[in-house]
């Protein structure tokens, strides 16, 4: 092979190596671009799915801002509305007719820690408001239901009134967990605790609301709305306590009227 042929072959070889390098480099760039596009596409899909979930999973929840915590189960919103937590009851702290109840301040402080000045989500059940005009709602902060938290950690007890019973079983489970672990009021004031669950049939469209309570000494006492002790009196049907539709019905059954009733 002469010198000219060797030179041509060398040139061809160099050009081949150069072109091969360009090809490999271009392929690497394309692969990187495809990888980035794939990640971007996945992120967009993930974002879209998240937005869709937020928008459709809980369409009945609305945002609101808490401006004041009134007590353990009542808050005030930026528009002046008051919200009463559904399905639970915390010990009394603000009713001027009553003394501060056992574990009331602790419940109020915990509610304040969780929601004060926070943006919350409010979820309606069936009823819009209670007899005092307060909104009835389940309250959420950062995905946590505050109603459930207060019961589960022993700051509240279950207080269920139909037709707002969507989470009744969940609350009962939470209360059982708190009681079995002696959390909060279950350790500090167990003698004052009563769980209230009002059967739909007994409510009779809201007419059977007289509380037939049995005192620690065994006295059968009934409480009507307006009695100083009505709101803090809870009924436990498992111990023989019951609801009445009329005072006569209560009296005929052997109950006497509470002394602090009008």
Protein Blocks (a to p, Z undefined) as FASTA:
>chain_A
ZZklmmmmmmmmmmmmmmmmmmmmmmmmmmmmmmmmmmmmmmmmmmmmmmmmmmmmmmmb
ccdddfbdfblmbccdfkopacddehiacddfklmkbccdehklmmmmmmmmmmgopacd
dddfkbmbdfkopacddddeehiafklmmmmnopaccddddfblklmmmmmmmmmmmmmn
opajlmmmmmlgccddddfklnnnolamcccdddfkopacdddehiaklmmpccdfknop
acdfbfklmmmnopacdfkbZZ
